[in-house]
Amino acid sequence: MIAVVKEANGNGHAVLIARTDRGDLVLDNQVGSIDLWSDTPYKFIKRQSQSDAGQWVDMLDSRDTVVATASTN
């Protein structure tokens, strides 16, 4: 199924999700690896419905957001 994600810079991007017995894997043309969805840097927005590829469903991405700051010392 196709999923819409938001990159760290705010740009939208589409990835392919393959549901497997190891979990939902993300195939991404911007990355050379296949990773679990939870190991990607993206914020997941919506995906195609499993029962009807013509419908889109919301995704709840409940991973904590980590914000890095730089010290000025």
N, C-alpha and C positions, 0 to 999 in steps of 0.2 A: 504494500500500500504506500501511497505517497503521503508525506507529512510536510507541513509548512512550519518552518522554524525561524527564530530571530537570532542573528549573529550578535556577538558582543558589541559590534559597532552600530547595531540597530538595523542593519540591512536584513531584508527578508531573503529566504533561501528555501529550496525544496530538496528533500532527501527521500530515499526509498527505505522503507522499513520492512524487514523480513522477520516474520514471527517464527521462531524455532523452539526446540526443546531446551535450548540454552538461554532463551530470553529473546527480546526484540532487538535485532541487530540493525544498525544503520549503515547503509551503503551511500557514500557521499562522494560526488565527483571532485570535491575540493580537498579530500583527505585520502591518503594512500592506504588506510587501514579500515577494517570492518570492526566496529565497536558496538558494545551495548549502548542503547539509547541514553542510559544514565551516565555513561562515561564520556559523552560528548559535551562540548562547551555551549551548546545551543539551548535556547528557551523554546520548548515545543508549544505551538499555538493550536494547530488543528491537523486532522488526518482524514484520509478517506475512510468511510465506513467499511467494515469488514463484510457486511451483508449487502451493501449497495455502493459500488465504486462511484456512482454519480452523486452521492451524498457525502457531506463533510461533517465530522463530529469534533467537538472541543476536546482538547487534551488537558488533563490536570498535571502540570509539571510542578511537583511540590518539593523539588530539591532546594536546599538552602542556597541563597545567593551569597557569594563571598566577594567582598569589596576590598581591593588592595589600595593602600594609600602609601605615598612616599613621604619619608621624613625630610624635614627642611633643616635638620641640625647639621 
